[in-house]
Amino acid sequence: MGIFARSKKPIIGVDLGSGYVKMAQFERKGNDLKLVNFGVVDTPEGAIVEGKIEKFDEMREVLQQIMSVYSFIGNRVATNVSGKLVTVKELIMDDLPPQELHEAIKWEVEKILPAPIDKMAFDYQVLSKVKEGNAEKLYILFAAAPIEVVETTAQLFKSLNLELVTIEVEAFSMLRLLRYLGEFSKDSERVIAAINIGHNYTSINMVDKGLVRFSRVIPWGGKRLTDKIAYYFGIDSKLAENKKREELDLANKDSQIFKAVEEDLNELSLEIRRSISYYFAKYNEGKVAEVTIILEGGTANSRNIGQYIEETTGFPSVVNRLFADIAKYDPNLFTKEYLYEMAPMFAVATGLALKEHQVAKKKKELARKK
């Protein structure tokens, strides 16, 4: 049994985005992680809409392409569901036996789900125990998505003979990666606002004392900037995307390209401020703690976006480049500069790929405590 467990190939994290498909894989080398490989390809237009696979055959071809071009080990994968179809909710529940807890959670969430619970696939993580009065209760992060979305995603990987280990929501994988932050712990007084700016949607996740306390998805993505640039300069989307990558500098507010997208950038900043304010009003009794904004997703690689978000929200802001820092790599295959540049786009894929590495780490810590 132990021999078979050790022989398992490491998980390939697959982030199915509406703009790009990203994959990353790491393997354990002694006490270190080593980057096996990572890759990205464009998602066909309209192939994924609001987290739902609409063009099955085209997505199958995309996954075949990325698996054949990049050298990954084995066929075990973990993927995500995201977008407005996903419900993420924090729950405080009585400390019950597993089966009773499962039924109690189903009853509790039925009133907040957008569809009957028998039409939804759901999962939850018991993140900690909390005191409520004199009683000790469970703090739980609950996530649900339509069964149709989950089943179609599973069928996609099965059609390629890939072993799907898990499907999880972005908040779970994002939290897993953030645990590599040196100052990130259950004892920290600093609240982290993890902002993932995707192609069509942006997720805002408030992390407090090591727990995702609040998650929100807004219909704002990097495609909006591309569309505005295309309209402003009278060019097609492909030229606009290249122009955005090569010319947009959020510190140069006098440039024509900044003026083209300024209104949309201000809207993003406003939604971030609103979400942070709402979190403190609803979940922290109005008490405002120190906040650090961590930006990830492809648009987080825009020049000086951290500076812009910090100036317009008033909160310290950094770009999530942990992908370039958490693992050793072969300098003959990758350069530090390239990994640093690509890091924001691979935050979710990295969190997915780390799933079993984190479990192994926790088991070792428990063994030492015993």
C-alpha positions as CSV (number, residue, x, y, z in Angstrom):
1,M,0.0,0.0,0.0
2,G,2.7,2.5,1.0
3,I,4.8,1.6,-2.1
4,F,1.8,2.3,-4.4
5,A,1.1,5.6,-2.6
6,R,4.6,6.8,-3.1
7,S,4.6,5.9,-6.8
8,K,1.7,8.2,-7.6
9,K,2.6,10.8,-10.2
10,P,2.3,14.4,-9.0
11,I,-0.9,16.3,-9.8
12,I,-1.1,18.6,-12.9
13,G,-3.0,21.7,-12.0
14,V,-5.3,22.8,-14.8
15,D,-6.9,26.2,-14.6
16,L,-9.8,26.3,-17.2
17,G,-10.2,30.0,-17.9
18,S,-12.5,31.6,-20.4
19,G,-9.4,33.4,-21.9
20,Y,-6.6,30.9,-21.4
21,V,-6.0,27.3,-20.2
22,K,-3.1,27.2,-17.8
23,M,-1.3,24.1,-16.5
24,A,1.5,23.7,-13.9
25,Q,3.1,20.7,-12.2
26,F,5.6,20.2,-9.3
27,E,7.3,17.2,-7.9
28,R,8.8,16.6,-4.4
29,K,12.6,16.3,-4.3
30,G,13.5,15.6,-0.8
31,N,12.3,18.6,1.2
32,D,12.0,20.8,-1.8
33,L,9.5,21.3,-4.6
34,K,10.8,21.2,-8.2
35,L,8.9,22.8,-11.1
36,V,8.3,20.0,-13.7
37,N,6.7,22.2,-16.3
38,F,4.0,24.8,-17.0
39,G,2.2,25.9,-20.1
40,V,-0.6,28.1,-21.4
41,V,-2.8,28.1,-24.6
42,D,-5.7,30.3,-25.7
43,T,-9.2,29.2,-24.9
44,P,-11.3,29.2,-28.1
45,E,-13.7,32.2,-28.2
46,G,-17.0,31.2,-26.5
47,A,-15.7,27.7,-25.5
48,I,-16.2,28.5,-21.7
49,V,-18.9,30.9,-20.7
50,E,-19.5,31.7,-17.0
51,G,-17.4,28.7,-16.1
52,K,-19.5,26.3,-18.2
53,I,-17.9,24.4,-21.1
54,E,-20.0,25.3,-24.2
55,K,-17.7,23.9,-26.9
56,F,-16.7,20.4,-25.7
57,D,-14.8,19.3,-28.8
58,E,-12.8,22.5,-29.1
59,M,-11.8,22.3,-25.4
60,R,-10.8,18.7,-25.9
61,E,-8.5,19.7,-28.8
62,V,-7.0,22.5,-26.6
63,L,-6.1,20.1,-23.8
64,Q,-4.7,17.6,-26.2
65,Q,-2.5,20.4,-27.6
66,I,-1.1,21.6,-24.3
67,M,-0.5,18.0,-23.1
68,S,1.4,17.1,-26.2
69,V,3.5,20.3,-26.4
70,Y,4.6,20.5,-22.7
71,S,6.3,17.7,-20.8
72,F,4.2,16.7,-17.8
73,I,4.6,13.6,-15.7
74,G,1.7,11.1,-15.7
75,N,-2.0,11.8,-16.2
76,R,-3.3,12.9,-12.8
77,V,-5.0,16.3,-12.9
78,A,-6.9,18.7,-10.7
79,T,-9.0,21.5,-12.1
80,N,-11.4,24.3,-11.0
81,V,-14.8,25.6,-11.7
82,S,-15.3,29.4,-11.5
83,G,-17.5,32.3,-12.5
84,K,-20.9,33.5,-11.5
85,L,-22.3,29.9,-11.5
86,V,-20.2,29.1,-8.4
87,T,-21.5,29.8,-4.9
88,V,-18.9,30.2,-2.1
89,K,-20.2,30.7,1.5
90,E,-18.7,30.6,4.9
91,L,-20.7,28.7,7.6
92,I,-20.5,28.3,11.4
93,M,-21.9,24.9,12.3
94,D,-22.2,22.7,15.4
95,D,-19.4,20.2,15.8
96,L,-21.2,17.1,14.6
97,P,-20.2,13.6,13.4
98,P,-19.3,13.7,9.7
99,Q,-22.6,12.2,8.4
100,E,-24.7,14.4,10.6
101,L,-22.6,17.5,9.6
102,H,-23.1,16.7,5.9
103,E,-26.9,16.6,6.3
104,A,-26.9,19.7,8.4
105,I,-24.9,21.7,5.8
106,K,-27.3,20.6,3.1
107,W,-30.2,21.9,5.1
108,E,-28.4,25.1,5.9
109,V,-27.4,26.0,2.4
110,E,-30.6,25.1,0.6
111,K,-32.0,28.6,1.2
112,I,-29.0,30.4,-0.4
113,L,-28.4,28.2,-3.5
114,P,-29.6,29.5,-6.9
115,A,-31.0,26.0,-7.7
116,P,-32.4,23.0,-5.7
117,I,-29.6,21.2,-3.9
118,D,-30.1,18.0,-5.9
119,K,-29.2,20.0,-9.0
120,M,-25.9,21.2,-7.4
121,A,-22.6,19.5,-6.8
122,F,-21.1,20.8,-3.5
123,D,-18.0,20.4,-1.3
124,Y,-16.9,22.0,1.9
125,Q,-13.7,22.2,4.0
126,V,-13.7,22.4,7.8
127,L,-11.1,25.1,8.2
128,S,-11.0,25.5,12.0
129,K,-12.8,25.4,15.2
130,V,-14.2,28.6,16.6
131,K,-15.6,29.8,19.9
132,E,-19.2,31.0,19.9
133,G,-20.2,31.9,23.4
134,N,-19.2,28.9,25.5
135,A,-19.6,26.4,22.6
136,E,-16.9,25.3,20.2
137,K,-18.2,25.2,16.6
138,L,-16.8,24.5,13.2
139,Y,-15.8,27.2,10.7
140,I,-16.6,25.8,7.2
141,L,-16.0,27.1,3.7
142,F,-18.8,25.8,1.4
143,A,-18.8,25.8,-2.4
144,A,-21.3,24.6,-4.9
145,A,-21.7,24.6,-8.7
146,P,-24.4,23.1,-11.0
147,I,-24.0,19.4,-11.4
148,E,-24.2,19.9,-15.2
149,V,-21.0,22.1,-15.1
150,V,-19.1,19.6,-12.9
151,E,-20.2,16.5,-14.9
152,T,-19.2,18.1,-18.3
153,T,-15.8,19.1,-16.9
154,A,-15.3,15.5,-15.6
155,Q,-16.3,14.1,-19.0
156,L,-13.8,16.4,-20.8
157,F,-10.8,14.9,-18.9
158,K,-12.2,11.4,-19.0
159,S,-12.4,11.6,-22.8
160,L,-8.6,12.2,-22.8
161,N,-7.8,9.4,-20.4
162,L,-6.8,11.8,-17.8
163,E,-7.4,10.9,-14.1
164,L,-9.4,13.7,-12.5
165,V,-8.3,13.8,-8.9
166,T,-10.5,16.7,-7.8
167,I,-12.6,19.6,-9.0
168,E,-12.5,22.6,-6.7
169,V,-13.4,26.3,-6.7
170,E,-10.9,29.0,-7.1
171,A,-11.0,30.1,-3.5
172,F,-9.7,26.8,-2.2
173,S,-6.7,26.7,-4.6
174,M,-6.0,30.4,-4.0
175,L,-5.9,29.9,-0.3
176,R,-3.5,26.9,-0.7
177,L,-1.0,29.0,-2.6
178,L,-1.2,31.9,-0.2
179,R,-0.2,29.7,2.7
180,Y,3.4,29.9,1.3
181,L,3.5,33.6,2.3
182,G,5.9,34.0,5.2
183,E,3.6,36.4,7.1
184,F,0.4,34.5,6.3
185,S,-0.8,32.7,9.4
186,K,-3.8,32.2,11.7
187,D,-2.1,34.7,14.1
188,S,-1.7,37.5,11.7
189,E,-3.7,40.6,12.2
190,R,-3.4,41.6,8.6
191,V,-6.3,40.8,6.2
192,I,-5.5,39.8,2.7
193,A,-7.7,40.8,-0.2
194,A,-6.8,38.3,-3.0
195,I,-7.9,39.7,-6.3
196,N,-7.9,37.4,-9.3
197,I,-8.4,39.4,-12.5
198,G,-9.6,36.9,-15.1
199,H,-10.5,37.2,-18.7
200,N,-14.2,38.0,-18.1
201,Y,-14.6,38.0,-14.3
202,T,-12.7,39.1,-11.3
203,S,-12.9,37.3,-8.0
204,I,-12.4,39.1,-4.7
205,N,-11.5,36.9,-1.7
206,M,-11.0,38.2,1.8
207,V,-8.6,36.1,3.8
208,D,-8.5,36.7,7.6
209,K,-6.4,34.7,10.0
210,G,-5.8,32.0,7.4
211,L,-9.4,31.6,6.4
212,V,-11.4,32.8,3.4
213,R,-14.1,34.8,5.1
214,F,-15.8,36.4,2.1
215,S,-15.8,35.7,-1.7
216,R,-17.3,37.7,-4.5
217,V,-17.3,37.6,-8.3
218,I,-17.7,40.7,-10.4
219,P,-18.3,40.9,-14.2
220,W,-15.0,42.7,-14.9
221,G,-12.0,41.1,-16.7
222,G,-9.0,41.9,-18.8
223,K,-11.1,41.5,-22.0
224,R,-12.9,44.7,-21.1
225,L,-9.6,46.7,-21.4
226,T,-8.9,45.0,-24.7
227,D,-12.3,45.9,-26.1
228,K,-12.0,49.5,-25.0
229,I,-8.5,49.8,-26.6
230,A,-9.9,48.2,-29.8
231,Y,-12.8,50.7,-29.9
232,Y,-10.7,53.7,-29.0
233,F,-8.0,53.1,-31.6
234,G,-10.2,51.5,-34.3
235,I,-8.3,48.2,-34.4
236,D,-9.2,44.6,-34.1
237,S,-9.1,42.6,-30.9
238,K,-5.8,40.8,-31.6
239,L,-4.0,44.1,-32.3
240,A,-5.7,45.6,-29.2
241,E,-4.5,42.7,-27.0
242,N,-0.9,43.1,-28.2
243,K,-1.1,46.9,-27.7
244,K,-2.4,46.4,-24.2
245,R,0.5,44.1,-23.3
246,E,3.2,46.2,-24.9
247,E,2.1,49.8,-24.3
248,L,-0.2,50.0,-21.3
249,D,1.6,51.4,-18.3
250,L,-0.7,52.3,-15.4
251,A,1.8,54.8,-14.1
252,N,1.6,56.9,-17.3
253,K,-1.8,58.5,-16.9
254,D,-1.2,61.0,-19.7
255,S,-0.9,58.3,-22.4
256,Q,-3.7,57.8,-24.9
257,I,-3.9,54.2,-24.1
258,F,-4.4,54.9,-20.4
259,K,-7.2,57.4,-21.3
260,A,-8.9,54.6,-23.3
261,V,-9.2,52.4,-20.3
262,E,-9.2,54.8,-17.4
263,E,-12.9,54.7,-16.8
264,D,-12.9,50.9,-16.6
265,L,-9.8,50.8,-14.3
266,N,-11.6,53.2,-12.0
267,E,-14.6,50.9,-11.9
268,L,-12.4,48.0,-10.9
269,S,-10.8,50.1,-8.1
270,L,-14.2,51.1,-6.9
271,E,-15.5,47.5,-6.7
272,I,-12.4,46.5,-4.7
273,R,-12.9,49.3,-2.2
274,R,-16.6,48.5,-1.9
275,S,-15.9,44.8,-1.3
276,I,-13.3,45.5,1.4
277,S,-15.7,48.0,3.1
278,Y,-18.6,45.5,2.9
279,Y,-16.4,42.8,4.4
280,F,-15.5,44.9,7.4
281,A,-19.1,46.1,7.9
282,K,-20.6,42.7,7.7
283,Y,-18.0,40.3,9.1
284,N,-15.8,42.4,11.4
285,E,-18.4,44.5,13.2
286,G,-17.2,47.6,11.3
287,K,-13.7,47.4,12.7
288,V,-11.1,48.1,9.9
289,A,-7.9,46.1,10.1
290,E,-4.7,46.4,8.1
291,V,-5.3,45.1,4.6
292,T,-2.9,44.0,1.8
293,I,-4.2,43.5,-1.7
294,I,-2.6,40.6,-3.6
295,L,-3.3,40.8,-7.4
296,E,-3.2,37.7,-9.6
297,G,-4.5,36.6,-13.0
298,G,-3.2,37.6,-16.5
299,T,-4.2,41.3,-16.1
300,A,-2.2,41.5,-12.9
301,N,0.9,41.5,-15.1
302,S,0.0,45.0,-16.5
303,R,2.8,47.4,-15.8
304,N,2.5,49.2,-12.5
305,I,-0.9,47.8,-11.7
306,G,0.1,47.3,-8.1
307,Q,1.0,51.0,-7.8
308,Y,-2.2,52.0,-9.5
309,I,-4.5,49.9,-7.3
310,E,-2.6,51.0,-4.2
311,E,-3.0,54.7,-5.1
312,T,-6.7,54.4,-6.0
313,T,-7.8,52.1,-3.1
314,G,-5.5,53.3,-0.3
315,F,-4.4,49.8,0.5
316,P,-0.9,48.4,0.0
317,S,-0.9,46.2,-3.1
318,V,1.4,43.6,-4.5
319,V,1.3,41.2,-7.5
320,N,1.2,37.5,-6.6
321,R,4.5,36.1,-8.0
322,L,4.7,33.1,-5.6
323,F,4.8,30.7,-8.6
324,A,8.3,31.9,-9.3
325,D,9.4,31.6,-5.7
326,I,8.0,28.3,-4.2
327,A,9.9,25.8,-6.2
328,K,13.4,25.0,-7.6
329,Y,13.7,24.9,-11.4
330,D,16.1,23.8,-14.1
331,P,17.9,27.0,-15.3
332,N,18.5,25.3,-18.6
333,L,14.7,25.2,-19.2
334,F,13.4,28.3,-17.4
335,T,14.8,31.7,-16.6
336,K,13.9,33.5,-13.3
337,E,12.8,36.5,-15.4
338,Y,10.3,34.5,-17.4
339,L,8.9,32.7,-14.4
340,Y,8.5,36.1,-12.7
341,E,6.6,37.5,-15.7
342,M,4.3,34.5,-16.0
343,A,3.6,34.1,-12.3
344,P,0.4,36.1,-11.8
345,M,-1.3,34.1,-14.6
346,F,-0.5,30.7,-12.9
347,A,-1.6,31.4,-9.3
348,V,-4.7,29.2,-9.5
349,A,-3.0,26.4,-11.5
350,T,-0.2,26.4,-8.9
351,G,-2.7,26.1,-6.1
352,L,-4.4,23.2,-7.8
353,A,-1.0,21.5,-8.4
354,L,0.0,21.9,-4.7
355,K,-3.0,20.0,-3.4
356,E,-1.3,16.7,-2.4
357,H,2.0,18.5,-1.6
358,Q,0.2,20.4,1.0
359,V,-1.4,17.3,2.4
360,A,2.0,15.6,2.6
361,K,3.4,18.6,4.4
362,K,0.6,18.6,7.0
363,K,1.1,14.8,7.6
364,K,4.8,15.4,8.3
365,E,4.0,18.2,10.8
366,L,1.4,16.0,12.6
367,A,3.9,13.2,12.8
368,R,6.5,15.5,14.4
369,K,4.0,16.7,17.0
370,K,3.2,13.1,18.0
